[in-house]
Structure formats: structure tokens, C-alpha cells
Amino acid sequence: MANTTAITDKIERKKIKRAARKKAAPKAPRTGARGANKAKLKKAARGQSKR
């Protein structure tokens, strides 16, 4: 991505960023699921209800 911190005009900055995104190489497809790194929740104990 192009460094656009020096450009103060918002519209001009967006134009440059869009052009940089179009020019960039496409990202590789994902190897794992998107949520694979999230912390997993343990299930509550099965069986008779507590209350």
C-alpha cells in the first residue's frame, strides 16, 4: 500500500490508495478457516440441569 500520510486532501488520498490496491498482487486463498485462531468455548456439562 502506498504511504499517503503526506497527502492532506481526503479524496486525492483515497484515489491513490485505490490505485495501489488495484496494482497489488492478489492475496493467496486461505489455508485454514477464518476463526481457527479464536479461543474455543468449552461446552457446559451435559446431564441433569443445575436448577
MIKOL-450571 format. One line per 2 residues: number of its first residue (from 1); for each residue x, y negated, z negated of N, C-alpha, C. Coordinates in Angstrom, 2 decimals. Example, Ala and Ser with C-alpha at 12.3 -4.5 7.8 and 13.67 -1.06 7.14 Angstrom:
BEGIN
1	13.19 5.69 -7.80 12.30 4.50 -7.80 13.20 3.30 -7.80; 12.85 2.25 -7.08 13.67 1.06 -7.14 12.90 -0.03 -7.87
***
This chain:
BEGIN
1	0.86 1.18 0.00 0.00 0.00 0.00 0.89 -1.24 0.00; 0.48 -2.21 0.75 1.25 -3.45 0.85 1.16 -4.23 -0.46
3	2.23 -4.91 -0.83 2.24 -5.73 -2.03 1.58 -7.07 -1.70; 0.39 -7.30 -2.22 -0.37 -8.51 -1.87 -0.50 -9.48 -3.05
5	0.39 -9.37 -4.03 0.28 -10.24 -5.22 0.56 -11.70 -4.88; 1.34 -11.95 -3.82 1.70 -13.33 -3.48 0.57 -14.05 -2.74
7	-0.38 -13.31 -2.17 -1.46 -13.93 -1.38 -2.59 -14.33 -2.32; -2.95 -15.61 -2.29 -3.97 -16.10 -3.22 -5.37 -16.00 -2.62
9	-5.50 -16.10 -1.29 -6.81 -16.03 -0.65 -7.34 -14.60 -0.70; -8.50 -14.42 -1.34 -9.05 -13.09 -1.57 -9.37 -12.37 -0.26
11	-10.01 -13.05 0.67 -10.42 -12.43 1.94 -9.20 -12.00 2.75; -8.19 -12.86 2.79 -6.96 -12.54 3.51 -6.27 -11.32 2.89
13	-6.25 -11.28 1.55 -5.63 -10.17 0.83 -6.36 -8.86 1.14; -7.70 -8.91 1.19 -8.48 -7.71 1.49 -8.20 -7.21 2.90
15	-8.06 -8.14 3.83 -7.76 -7.77 5.22 -6.44 -7.01 5.31; -5.42 -7.53 4.61 -4.09 -6.90 4.64 -4.13 -5.52 4.00
17	-4.86 -5.40 2.88 -4.96 -4.12 2.19 -5.67 -3.09 3.05; -6.75 -3.50 3.71 -7.49 -2.58 4.58 -6.61 -2.08 5.71
19	-5.84 -3.01 6.31 -4.94 -2.63 7.41 -3.90 -1.63 6.91; -3.38 -1.84 5.71 -2.37 -0.94 5.14 -2.96 0.44 4.88
21	-4.23 0.46 4.42 -4.89 1.75 4.17 -5.10 2.53 5.45; -5.46 1.82 6.52 -5.68 2.49 7.81 -4.38 3.05 8.36
23	-3.28 2.34 8.12 -1.98 2.73 8.66 -1.36 3.89 7.87; -1.73 4.03 6.59 -1.13 5.04 5.71 -1.47 6.45 6.19
25	-0.56 7.38 5.90 -0.77 8.77 6.28 -1.93 9.35 5.47; -2.73 10.24 6.07 -3.86 10.81 5.32 -3.38 11.67 4.15
27	-4.17 11.65 3.10 -3.82 12.43 1.92 -4.06 13.92 2.19; -3.27 14.76 1.56 -3.43 16.20 1.71 -4.70 16.65 0.98
29	-5.33 17.71 1.45 -6.52 18.20 0.74 -6.16 18.67 -0.66; -7.12 18.62 -1.54 -6.88 19.01 -2.93 -6.54 20.49 -3.05
31	-5.63 20.79 -3.98 -5.26 22.19 -4.21 -6.15 22.82 -5.27; -6.57 22.04 -6.25 -7.44 22.54 -7.32 -8.68 21.68 -7.41
33	-9.58 22.06 -8.27 -10.80 21.29 -8.46 -10.48 19.96 -9.11; -11.30 18.94 -8.88 -11.04 17.61 -9.42 -11.05 17.61 -10.94
35	-11.88 18.43 -11.55 -11.99 18.43 -13.01 -11.12 19.46 -13.70; -10.17 20.02 -12.97 -9.36 21.11 -13.54 -8.51 20.65 -14.72
37	-8.13 19.37 -14.76 -7.26 18.88 -15.84 -8.03 18.34 -17.04; -9.35 18.30 -16.94 -10.14 17.80 -18.06 -10.12 18.79 -19.21
39	-10.26 18.27 -20.41 -10.32 19.14 -21.59 -11.63 19.91 -21.55; -11.56 21.21 -21.75 -12.76 22.05 -21.69 -13.44 22.09 -23.05
41	-14.77 22.18 -23.02 -15.57 22.19 -24.24 -15.83 23.63 -24.66; -15.60 23.94 -25.91 -15.91 25.29 -26.39 -17.42 25.39 -26.59
43	-17.98 26.51 -26.23 -19.42 26.72 -26.40 -19.74 26.96 -27.88; -20.92 26.55 -28.30 -21.36 26.79 -29.68 -21.54 28.29 -29.88
45	-21.47 28.71 -31.12 -21.60 30.14 -31.43 -22.97 30.65 -31.00; -22.98 31.81 -30.42 -24.22 32.43 -29.98 -24.92 33.10 -31.17
47	-26.16 33.47 -31.00 -26.86 34.21 -32.04 -27.91 33.38 -32.72; -28.17 33.68 -33.98 -29.25 33.05 -34.72 -28.98 31.56 -34.90
49	-30.02 30.75 -34.77 -29.83 29.31 -34.90 -29.49 28.95 -36.35; -28.81 27.84 -36.52 -28.35 27.44 -37.85 -29.49 26.94 -38.73
51	-30.47 26.28 -38.09 -31.57 25.70 -38.88 -32.91 26.16 -38.36
***
